[in-house]
Amino acid sequence: MRNWVETLRSASFRGVPFYVESEGVSAGRNIVVHEHVRSEEVWAEDMGRKATRYRVNAYVANDLADIHGQALIAALTVPGAGMLVLPMAGPVSVMISGDIGTNHERSKLGYFGIQFEAVEAGGASLFPSLPLGNRLAATAAGTIAGAARTYLGGFRP
């Protein structure tokens, strides 16, 4: 029998580690159905693949969960694409879409829950204009490096 705990990947986004309570992937095809007035005929047109989307309920749980949770939020809010590694879905280049939610409970001190959604970055986002790309890379690198130095140290989620 497979040892699932040993074979699952460690979760992270832009190198910031976290645990995963649940993850989900949605994918499919864009189908447009053409229906015409006074016609019994319909025509379904395949418009291509939908972008793959990832729903993640993440958390950090330790004595510095408040600080490590804020470091993850900082990584999630940096503009542009970043590498998301999930235990089941694996590594993928994504952009964070929509809201980032957090939850804290009095009965779970030392636990910082974070919910977010991501969409695959795709090929076009890998090559933004060179000046913009350099600016985004420098901003992201500085933000993540600063957060890592200040908050994470030898952090394990």
Contact map, one row per residue, 1 for C-alpha under 8 A:
1110000000000000000000000000000000000000000000000000000000000000000000000000000000000000000000000000000000000000000000000000000000000000000000000000000000000
1111000000000000000000000000000000000000000000000000000000000000000000000000000000000000000000000000000000000000000000000000000000000000000000000000000000000
1111111000000000000000000000000000000000000000000000000000000000000000000000000000000000000000000000000000000000000000000000000000000000000000000000000000000
0111111100000000000000000000000000000000000000000000000000000000000000000000000000000000000000000000000000000000000000000000000000000000000000000000000000000
0011111100000000000000000000000000000000000000000000000000000000000000000000000000000000000000000000000000000000000000000000000000000000000000000000000000000
0011111100000000000000000000000000000000000000000000000000000000000000000000000000000000000000000000000000000000000000000000000000000000000000000000000000000
0011111110000000000000000000000000000000000000000000000000000000000000000000000000000000000000000000000000000000000000000000000000000000000000000000000000000
0001111111000000000000000000000000000000000000000000000000000000000000000000000000000011000000000000000000000000000000000000000000000000000000000000000000000
0000001111100000000000000000000000000000000000000000000000000000000000000000000000001111010000000000000000000000000000000000000000000000000000000000000000000
0000000111110000111000000000000000000000000000000000000000000000000000000000000000001110000000000000000000000000000000000000000000000000000000000000000000000
0000000011111000111100000000000000000000000000000000000000000000000000000000000000011110000000000000000000000000000000000000000000000000000000000000000000000
0000000001111111110000000000000000000000000000000000000000000000000000000000000000011100000000000000000000000000000000000000000000000000000000000000000000000
0000000000111111100000000000000000000000000000000000000000000000000000010011000001111000000000000000000000000000000000000000000000000000000000000000000000000
0000000000011111000000000000000000000000000000000000000000000000000000000010000001110000000000000000000000000000000000000000000000000000000000010000000000000
0000000000011111100000000000000000000000000000000000000000000000000000000000000000100000000000000000000000000000000000000000000000000000000000000000000000000
0000000000011111110000000000000000000000000000000000000000000000000000110010000000000000000000000000000000000000000000000000000000000000000000000001000000000
0000000001111011111000000000000000000000000000000000000000000000000000010000000000000000000000000000000000000000000000000000000000000000000000000000000000011
0000000001110001111100000000000000000000000000000000000001110000000000010000000000000000000000000000000000000000000000000000000000000000000000000000000000001
0000000001100000111110000000000000000000000000000000000001110000000000000000000000000000000000000000000000000000000000000000000000000000000000000000000000001
0000000000100000011111100000000000000000000000000000000111100000000000000000000000000110000000000000000000000000000000000000000000000000000000000000000000000
0000000000000000001111100000000000000000000000000000000111100000000000000000000000000000000000000000000000000000000000000000000000000000000000000000000000000
0000000000000000000111110000000000000000000000000000000111000000000000000000000000000000000000000000000000000000000000000000000000000000000000000000000000000
0000000000000000000111111000000000000000000000000000011110000000000000000000000000000101000000000000000000000000000000000000000000000000000000000000000000000
0000000000000000000001111100000000000000000000000000011100000000000000000000000000000000000000000000000000000000000000000000000000000000000000000000000000000
0000000000000000000000111110000000000000000000000001111000000000000000000000000000000000100000000000000000000000000000000000000000000000000000000000000000000
0000000000000000000000011111000000000000000000000001110000000000000000000000000000000000000000000000000000000000000000000000000000000000000000000000000000000
0000000000000000000000001111100000000000000000001111100000000000000000000000000000000000000000000000000000000000000000000000000000000000000000000000000000000
0000000000000000000000000111110000000000000000001111000000000000000000000000000000000000000000000000000000000000000000000000000000000000000000000000000000000
0000000000000000000000000011111000000000000001111100000000000000000000000000000000000000000000000000000000000000000000000000000000000000000000000000000000000
0000000000000000000000000001111100000000000001111100000000000000000000000000000000000000000000000000000000000000000000000000000000000000000000000000000000000
0000000000000000000000000000111110000000000111110000000000000000000000000000000000000000000000000000000000000000000000000000000000000000000000000000000000000
0000000000000000000000000000011111000000000111100000000000000000000000000000000000000000000000000000000000000000000000000000000000000000000000000000000000000
0000000000000000000000000000001111100000011110000000000000000000000000000000000000000000000000000000000000000000000000000000000000000000000000000000000000000
0000000000000000000000000000000111110000011110000000000000000000000000000000000000000000000000000000000000000000000000000000000000000000000000000000000000000
0000000000000000000000000000000011111010111000000000000000000000000000000000000000000000000000000000000000000000000000000000000000000000000000000000000000000
0000000000000000000000000000000001111111110000000000000000000000000000000000000000000000000000000000000000000000000000000000000000000000000000000000000000000
0000000000000000000000000000000000111110000000000000000000000000000000000000000000000000000000000000000000000000000000000000000000000000000000000000000000000
0000000000000000000000000000000000011111000000000000000000000000000000000000000000000000000000000000000000000000000000000000000000000000000000000000000000000
0000000000000000000000000000000000111111110000000000000000000000000000000000000000000000000000000000000000000000000000000000000000000000000000000000000000000
0000000000000000000000000000000000010111110000000000000000000000000000000000000000000000000000000000000000000000000000000000000000000000000000000000000000000
0000000000000000000000000000000000110011111000000000000000000000000000000000000000000000000000000000000000000000000000000000000000000000000000000000000000000
0000000000000000000000000000000011110011111100000000000000000000000000000000000000000000000000000000000000000000000000000000000000000000000000000000000000000
0000000000000000000000000000000011100000111110000000000000000000000000000000000000000000000000000000000000000000000000000000000000000000000000000000000000000
0000000000000000000000000000001111000000011111000000000000000000000000000000000000000000000000000000000000000000000000000000000000000000000000000000000000000
0000000000000000000000000000001111000000001111100000000000000000000000000000000000000000000000000000000000000000000000000000000000000000000000000000000000000
0000000000000000000000000000111100000000000111110000000000000000000000000000000000000000000000000000000000000000000000000000000000000000000000000000000000000
0000000000000000000000000000111100000000000011111000000000000000000000000000000000000000000000000000000000000000000000000000000000000000000000000000000000000
0000000000000000000000000000111000000000000001111100000000000000000000000000000000000000000000000000000000000000000000000000000000000000000000000000000000000
0000000000000000000000000011110000000000000000111110000000000000000000000000000000000000000000000000000000000000000000000000000000000000000000000000000000000
0000000000000000000000000011110000000000000000011111000000000000000000000000000000000000000000000000000000000000000000000000000000000000000000000000000000000
0000000000000000000000000011000000000000000000001111100000000000000000000000000000000000000000000000000000000000000000110000000000000000000000000000000000000
0000000000000000000000001111000000000000000000000111110000000000000000000000000000000000000000000000000000000000000000110000000000000000000000000000000000000
0000000000000000000000001110000000000000000000000011111000000000000000000000000000000000000000000000000000000000000011110000000000000000000000000000000000000
0000000000000000000000111100000000000000000000000001111100000000000000000000000000000000000000000000000000000000000011100000000000000000000000000000000000000
0000000000000000000000111000000000000000000000000000111110000000000000000000000000000000000000000000000000000000001111000000000000000000000000000000000000000
0000000000000000000111110000000000000000000000000000011111000000000000000000000000000000000000000000000000000000001110000000000000000000000000000000000000000
0000000000000000000111100000000000000000000000000000001111100000000000000000000000000000000000000000000000000000111100000000000000000000000000000000000000000
0000000000000000011111000000000000000000000000000000000111110000000000000000000000000000000000000000000000000000111000000000000000000000000000000000000000000
0000000000000000011110000000000000000000000000000000000011111000000010000000000000000000000000000000000000000011110000000000000000000000000000000000000000000
0000000000000000011000000000000000000000000000000000000001111100100110000000000000000000000000000000000000000011100000000000000000000000000000000000000000001
0000000000000000000000000000000000000000000000000000000000111111100000000000000000000000000000000000000000000111000000000000000000000000000000000000000000001
0000000000000000000000000000000000000000000000000000000000011111100000000000000000000000000000000000000000000110000000000000000000000000000000000000000000001
0000000000000000000000000000000000000000000000000000000000001111100000000000000000000000000000000000000000000100000000000000000000000000000000000000000000000
0000000000000000000000000000000000000000000000000000000000001111111100000000000000000000000000000000000000000100000000000000000000000000000000000000000000000
0000000000000000000000000000000000000000000000000000000000011111111110000000000000000000000000000000000000000111000000000000000000000000000000000000000000000
0000000000000000000000000000000000000000000000000000000000000001111111000000000000000000000000000000000000000111000000000000000000000000000000000000000000000
0000000000000000000000000000000000000000000000000000000000000001111111100000000000000000000000000000000000000000000000000000000000000000000000000000001000000
0000000000000000000000000000000000000000000000000000000000010001111111110000000000000000000000000000000000000000000000000000000000000000000000000000001100001
0000000000000000000000000000000000000000000000000000000000110000111111111000000000000000000000000000000000000001110000000000000000000000000000000000000000000
0000000000000000000000000000000000000000000000000000000000000000011111111100000000000000000000000000000000000000000000000000000000000000000000000000000000000
0000000000000001000000000000000000000000000000000000000000000000001111111110000000000000000000000000000000000000000000000000000000000000000000010011001100000
0000000000001001110000000000000000000000000000000000000000000000000111111111000000000000000000000000000000000000000000000000000000000000000000000000000000000
0000000000000000000000000000000000000000000000000000000000000000000011111111100000000000000000000001000000000000000000000000000000000000000000000000000000000
0000000000000000000000000000000000000000000000000000000000000000000001111111110000000000000000000000000000000000000000000000000000000000000000110010000000000
0000000000001101000000000000000000000000000000000000000000000000000000111111110000000000000000000000000000000000000000000000000000000000000100110000000000000
0000000000001000000000000000000000000000000000000000000000000000000000011111110000000000000000010000000000000000000000000000000000000000000000000000000000000
0000000000000000000000000000000000000000000000000000000000000000000000001111111000000000000000010000000000000000000000000000000000000000000000000000000000000
0000000000000000000000000000000000000000000000000000000000000000000000000111111100000000000000000000000000000000000000000000000000000000001100100000000000000
0000000000000000000000000000000000000000000000000000000000000000000000000000111110000000000000000000000000000000000000000000000000000001000100000000000000000
0000000000000000000000000000000000000000000000000000000000000000000000000000011111000000000000100000000000000000000000000000100000000001000000000000000000000
0000000000000000000000000000000000000000000000000000000000000000000000000000001111100000000011110000000000000000000000001000110000000000000000000000000000000
0000000000001100000000000000000000000000000000000000000000000000000000000000000111110000000011100000000000000000000000000000000000000000000000000000000000000
0000000000001110000000000000000000000000000000000000000000000000000000000000000011111000001111000000000000000000000000000000000000000000000000000000000000000
0000000000111100000000000000000000000000000000000000000000000000000000000000000001111100011111000000000000000000000000000000000000000000000000000000000000000
0000000011111000000000000000000000000000000000000000000000000000000000000000000000111110111100000000000000000000000000000000000000000000000000000000000000000
0000000011110000000100100000000000000000000000000000000000000000000000000000000000011111111000000000000000000000000000000000000000000000000000000000000000000
0000000111100000000100000000000000000000000000000000000000000000000000000000000000001111110000000000000000000000000000000000000000000000000000000000000000000
0000000110000000000000100000000000000000000000000000000000000000000000000000000000000111110000000000000000000000000000000000000000000000000000000000000000000
0000000000000000000000001000000000000000000000000000000000000000000000000000000000001111111000000000000000000000000000000000000000000000000000000000000000000
0000000010000000000000000000000000000000000000000000000000000000000000000000000000011111111100000000000000000000000000000000000000000000000000000000000000000
0000000000000000000000000000000000000000000000000000000000000000000000000000000000111100111110000000000000000000000000000000000000000000000000000000000000000
0000000000000000000000000000000000000000000000000000000000000000000000000000000000111000011111000000000000000000000000010000000000000000000000000000000000000
0000000000000000000000000000000000000000000000000000000000000000000000000000000011110000001111100000000000000000000000011100000000000000000000000000000000000
0000000000000000000000000000000000000000000000000000000000000000000000000000000011110000000111110000000000000000000001111100000000000000000000000000000000000
0000000000000000000000000000000000000000000000000000000000000000000000000000000111000000000011111000000000000000000001111000000000000000000000000000000000000
0000000000000000000000000000000000000000000000000000000000000000000000000001100010000000000001111100000000000000000111100000000000000000000000000000000000000
0000000000000000000000000000000000000000000000000000000000000000000000000000000000000000000000111110000000000000000111100000000000000000000000000000000000000
0000000000000000000000000000000000000000000000000000000000000000000000000000000000000000000000011111000000000000000110000000000000000000000000000000000000000
0000000000000000000000000000000000000000000000000000000000000000000000000000000000000000000000001111100000000000000110000000000000000000000000000000000000000
0000000000000000000000000000000000000000000000000000000000000000000000001000000000000000000000000111110000000000011110000000000000000000000000000000000000000
0000000000000000000000000000000000000000000000000000000000000000000000000000000000000000000000000011111000000000011100000000000000000000000000000000000000000
0000000000000000000000000000000000000000000000000000000000000000000000000000000000000000000000000001111100000001111000000000000000000000000000000000000000000
0000000000000000000000000000000000000000000000000000000000000000000000000000000000000000000000000000111110000001110000000000000000000000000000000000000000000
0000000000000000000000000000000000000000000000000000000000000000000000000000000000000000000000000000011111011011100000000000000000000000000000000000000000000
0000000000000000000000000000000000000000000000000000000000000000000000000000000000000000000000000000001111111010000000000000000000000000000000000000000000000
0000000000000000000000000000000000000000000000000000000000000000000000000000000000000000000000000000000111111000000000000000000000000000000000000000000000000
0000000000000000000000000000000000000000000000000000000000000000000000000000000000000000000000000000000011111000000000000000000000000000000000000000000000000
0000000000000000000000000000000000000000000000000000000000000000000000000000000000000000000000000000000111111110000000000000000000000000000000000000000000000
0000000000000000000000000000000000000000000000000000000000000000000000000000000000000000000000000000000111111110000000000000000000000000000000000000000000000
0000000000000000000000000000000000000000000000000000000000001111110000000000000000000000000000000000000000011111000000000000000000000000000000000000000000000
0000000000000000000000000000000000000000000000000000000000111100110000000000000000000000000000000000000110011111100000000000000000000000000000000000000000000
0000000000000000000000000000000000000000000000000000000000111000110010000000000000000000000000000000011100000111110000000000000000000000000000000000000000000
0000000000000000000000000000000000000000000000000000000011110000000010000000000000000000000000000000011100000011111000000000000000000000000000000000000000000
0000000000000000000000000000000000000000000000000000000011100000000010000000000000000000000000000001111000000001111100000000000000000000000000000000000000000
0000000000000000000000000000000000000000000000000000001111000000000000000000000000000000000000000001110000000000111110000000000000000000000000000000000000000
0000000000000000000000000000000000000000000000000000001110000000000000000000000000000000000000011111100000000000011111000000000000000000000000000000000000000
0000000000000000000000000000000000000000000000000000111100000000000000000000000000000000000000011111000000000000001111100000000000000000000000000000000000000
0000000000000000000000000000000000000000000000000000111000000000000000000000000000000000000001111000000000000000000111110000000000000000000000000000000000000
0000000000000000000000000000000000000000000000000011110000000000000000000000000000000000000001111000000000000000000011111000000000000000000000000000000000000
0000000000000000000000000000000000000000000000000011100000000000000000000000000000000000000111100000000000000000000001111100000000000000000000000000000000000
0000000000000000000000000000000000000000000000000000000000000000000000000000000010000000000011100000000000000000000000111111110000000000000000000000000000000
0000000000000000000000000000000000000000000000000000000000000000000000000000000000000000000011000000000000000000000000011111110000000000000000000000000000000
0000000000000000000000000000000000000000000000000000000000000000000000000000000000000000000000000000000000000000000000001111111000000000000000000000000000000
0000000000000000000000000000000000000000000000000000000000000000000000000000000000000000000000000000000000000000000000001111111100000000000000000000000000000
0000000000000000000000000000000000000000000000000000000000000000000000000000000110000000000000000000000000000000000000001111111100000000000000000000000000000
0000000000000000000000000000000000000000000000000000000000000000000000000000000010000000000000000000000000000000000000001111111100000000000000000000000000000
0000000000000000000000000000000000000000000000000000000000000000000000000000000000000000000000000000000000000000000000000011111111001000000000000000000000000
0000000000000000000000000000000000000000000000000000000000000000000000000000000000000000000000000000000000000000000000000001111111011000000000000000000000000
0000000000000000000000000000000000000000000000000000000000000000000000000000000000000000000000000000000000000000000000000000001111111000000000000000000000000
0000000000000000000000000000000000000000000000000000000000000000000000000000000000000000000000000000000000000000000000000000001111111100000000000000000000000
0000000000000000000000000000000000000000000000000000000000000000000000000000000000000000000000000000000000000000000000000000000011111110000000000000000000000
0000000000000000000000000000000000000000000000000000000000000000000000000000000000000000000000000000000000000000000000000000000111111111000000000000000000000
0000000000000000000000000000000000000000000000000000000000000000000000000000000000000000000000000000000000000000000000000000001111111111100000000000000000000
0000000000000000000000000000000000000000000000000000000000000000000000000000000000000000000000000000000000000000000000000000000001111111110000000000000000000
0000000000000000000000000000000000000000000000000000000000000000000000000000000000000000000000000000000000000000000000000000000000111111111000000000000000000
0000000000000000000000000000000000000000000000000000000000000000000000000000001100000000000000000000000000000000000000000000000000011111111100000000000000000
0000000000000000000000000000000000000000000000000000000000000000000000000000000000000000000000000000000000000000000000000000000000001111111110000000000000000
0000000000000000000000000000000000000000000000000000000000000000000000000000000000000000000000000000000000000000000000000000000000000111111111000000000000000
0000000000000000000000000000000000000000000000000000000000000000000000000000010000000000000000000000000000000000000000000000000000000011111111100000000000000
0000000000000000000000000000000000000000000000000000000000000000000000000010011000000000000000000000000000000000000000000000000000000001111111110000000000000
0000000000000000000000000000000000000000000000000000000000000000000000000000000000000000000000000000000000000000000000000000000000000000111111111000000000000
0000000000000000000000000000000000000000000000000000000000000000000000000000000000000000000000000000000000000000000000000000000000000000011111111100000000000
0000000000000000000000000000000000000000000000000000000000000000000000000110010000000000000000000000000000000000000000000000000000000000001111111110000000000
0000000000000100000000000000000000000000000000000000000000000000000000100110000000000000000000000000000000000000000000000000000000000000000111111111000000000
0000000000000000000000000000000000000000000000000000000000000000000000000000000000000000000000000000000000000000000000000000000000000000000011111111100000000
0000000000000000000000000000000000000000000000000000000000000000000000000000000000000000000000000000000000000000000000000000000000000000000001111111110000000
0000000000000000000000000000000000000000000000000000000000000000000000100100000000000000000000000000000000000000000000000000000000000000000000111111111100000
0000000000000001000000000000000000000000000000000000000000000000000000100000000000000000000000000000000000000000000000000000000000000000000000011111111110000
0000000000000000000000000000000000000000000000000000000000000000000000000000000000000000000000000000000000000000000000000000000000000000000000001111111110000
0000000000000000000000000000000000000000000000000000000000000000000000000000000000000000000000000000000000000000000000000000000000000000000000000111111110000
0000000000000000000000000000000000000000000000000000000000000000001100100000000000000000000000000000000000000000000000000000000000000000000000000011111110000
0000000000000000000000000000000000000000000000000000000000000000000100100000000000000000000000000000000000000000000000000000000000000000000000000011111111100
0000000000000000000000000000000000000000000000000000000000000000000000000000000000000000000000000000000000000000000000000000000000000000000000000001111111100
0000000000000000000000000000000000000000000000000000000000000000000000000000000000000000000000000000000000000000000000000000000000000000000000000000000111110
0000000000000000000000000000000000000000000000000000000000000000000000000000000000000000000000000000000000000000000000000000000000000000000000000000000111111
0000000000000000100000000000000000000000000000000000000000000000000000000000000000000000000000000000000000000000000000000000000000000000000000000000000001111
0000000000000000111000000000000000000000000000000000000000011100000100000000000000000000000000000000000000000000000000000000000000000000000000000000000000111
